């Protein structure tokens, strides 16, 4: 029995509470979707046991964090280990409202949902959780573009972040970034979900591709991901609409040598997770980001071997899961 199967065998989904919230975004007609999972035994709500999560530039929080591989998702794992977990979809993603411009052809409007908007929506989600649970701060987890959103939020709201865990956050690059395919940018792009597996596996060495994504996992993931696409044509064609604001910001900030925010302004403890085969955020970018975290009360790097940018959905996912739990759970304080 694999480590994944061992972990899943101890998990009982019937013991997890699943709540859904639609929160006013501050923009008329736009609601933000937050999924919440916690154990039925979770009765006392504490800042250090609460996590708010946000996704990357293409896929929603449900798609990245809540697909039940072997019967258990990342969020399930966290809830099973005593955390009260909230995951927000920024507007335009997942089960949150799509901006009206997404109903038009993409070339009729400029890129939608900038990082500024992402930070605003994430801040709205955190404020909702603080009010709902009667807290003053929370833990934060994010990956990729979400790492920029969460990192910027943490830098600007030190009093509201207990700890910050990031998987492959963006940083400055003097070479092209794979998610930006070049050319002019419309309001959104169409992502062929079913074709994602070839690109995903192609980022790993040939010898490891067969075991990187266990059998059945991609089909489960793609089905859930497409189920959140609100365009019937998109679902039928197997395509997901993803906003281009994050891609425009790659050009405005990360490829232009101008950081969107300063990681040195983050004061909370930081865990940086990185996959060995991540080509979207290569090792040198992750290292450069880590070196900028000079203001964190402490910082830790964990490299996940034989993992790509999508480490949370691969055969070695439990390494990442366990490191996040250990980091958020520990009572360690620097001397």
C-alpha positions, -999 to 999 in steps of 0.1 A, spaced: 0 0 0 14 34 -10 18 64 13 -12 80 -4 -34 50 3 -22 47 39 -31 84 45 -65 81 28 -74 49 46 -72 67 80 -95 95 66 -133 94 72 -151 119 50 -182 116 70 -164 134 99 -158 165 78 -182 195 78 -184 212 44 -199 247 43 -202 271 13 -203 309 15 -210 335 -11 -196 368 0 -202 403 -13 -170 414 -31 -177 452 -29 -184 453 -66 -221 452 -75 -232 418 -89 -199 401 -80 -200 374 -53 -169 355 -40 -172 318 -33 -155 304 -1 -155 267 6 -150 257 42 -141 224 57 -134 214 93 -137 183 115 -171 178 132 -151 178 165 -138 213 157 -157 235 182 -132 261 193 -120 285 166 -84 298 171 -63 319 148 -34 294 147 -59 266 136 -76 286 109 -63 287 73 -74 309 44 -62 298 9 -62 313 -26 -54 297 -60 -31 304 -90 -36 322 -123 -55 294 -141 -74 270 -119 -97 276 -89 -92 267 -53 -115 237 -57 -95 225 -87 -61 229 -70 -69 221 -34 -102 201 -31 -101 172 -56 -105 140 -35 -77 118 -49 -79 84 -33 -110 99 -15 -91 127 2 -82 163 -10 -56 186 4 -83 206 22 -97 173 36 -62 164 49 -59 198 67 -94 196 82 -86 160 93 -56 174 111 -76 199 131 -77 230 109 -106 251 100 -99 257 63 -114 283 40 -105 285 3 -116 315 -18 -121 317 -56 -112 352 -68 -138 367 -91 -138 350 -125 -126 317 -111 -143 286 -98 -177 292 -83 -173 330 -79 -191 354 -102 -176 359 -136 -172 396 -145 -196 406 -173 -168 411 -198 -162 373 -197 -195 368 -215 -181 387 -245 -154 377 -270 -120 381 -253 -106 405 -278 -133 431 -270 -119 440 -236 -85 444 -219 -71 417 -195 -94 410 -165 -87 404 -128 -53 420 -121 -33 411 -91 -47 442 -75 -81 427 -78 -69 394 -65 -55 410 -34 -87 429 -28 -108 398 -32 -85 378 -9 -87 406 17 -125 405 15 -123 367 21 -100 371 51 -122 398 66 -152 375 62 -135 347 80 -123 370 108 -159 382 114 -174 347 111 -150 331 136 -144 361 159 -107 361 152 -80 388 146 -57 368 124 -54 336 103 -28 314 87 -25 318 49 -17 293 21 -13 300 -16 5 288 -47 19 304 -79 1 337 -87 -18 331 -55 15 334 -38 18 369 -50 -17 377 -39 -11 362 -4 24 375 -1 13 411 -9 -15 407 15 8 395 43 33 423 36 5 449 40 -14 432 68 12 419 93 -13 419 122 -38 396 104 -14 368 93 -2 342 119 19 322 94 23 322 56 29 290 36 36 294 -2 41 268 -29 61 281 -59 54 319 -56 62 342 -85 94 362 -86 114 382 -111 126 364 -142 149 374 -170 137 345 -192 102 339 -206 76 325 -181 58 294 -196 23 305 -187 27 336 -209 25 324 -244 32 358 -259 11 379 -283 -16 403 -275 -38 397 -244 -76 397 -244 -97 398 -214 -94 360 -208 -79 329 -224 -93 295 -232 -75 267 -215 -80 232 -230 -83 212 -198 -82 177 -213 -49 186 -230 -33 197 -198 -19 163 -190 6 162 -218 21 195 -207 20 185 -171 38 152 -176 62 169 -201 77 190 -173 90 158 -156 119 136 -168 107 108 -192 115 80 -167 91 94 -141 61 104 -162 42 72 -159 41 74 -121 38 112 -116 0 112 -118 -16 80 -106 -42 63 -128 -76 80 -127 -64 111 -109 -63 133 -141 -97 123 -152 -111 131 -117 -93 165 -117 -104 175 -152 -140 165 -146 -142 187 -114 -123 215 -131 -146 217 -161 -177 213 -139 -170 248 -126 -169 264 -160 -200 285 -163 -200 286 -201 -219 256 -216 -199 258 -248 -167 258 -228 -177 227 -209 -187 209 -240 -154 218 -257 -134 209 -226 -122 245 -223 -119 267 -192 -119 305 -193 -91 320 -173 -86 357 -168 -55 374 -184 -49 400 -157 -23 377 -140 -6 373 -174 -5 410 -180 11 414 -146 39 390 -155 48 415 -182 43 445 -160 62 433 -130 80 399 -130 95 402 -165 101 439 -162 123 436 -131 98 454 -109 84 434 -79 47 437 -73 55 438 -36 85 435 -14 88 400 3 111 417 29 81 434 43 65 401 54 68 397 91 51 364 97 70 330 97 71 318 61 73 282 47 84 280 10 76 248 -8 90 240 -42 89 210 -65 122 197 -80 108 197 -116 89 230 -115 95 248 -148 70 275 -141 89 287 -110 124 273 -115 148 266 -87 168 299 -92 136 320 -90 125 302 -58 159 307 -43 159 344 -52 124 348 -36 135 330 -4 165 353 -1 142 383 -1 123 371 30 146 390 54 118 404 75 101 371 83 103 361 120 117 328 106 117 312 72 120 276 60 125 260 26 113 225 17 121 210 -16 98 182 -28 117 157 -48 101 144 -81 74 170 -81 63 197 -106 44 230 -102 13 209 -94 30 190 -65 -3 190 -45 -19 167 -71 9 142 -77 21 109 -63 43 127 -37 16 151 -26 17 138 10 52 152 15 38 187 8 6 181 28 26 170 59 50 199 57 22 224 57 5 208 87 38 206 106 46 242 99 12 256 109 10 233 139 44 239 154 48 261 185 84 269 176 95 305 181 129 320 173 151 329 202 
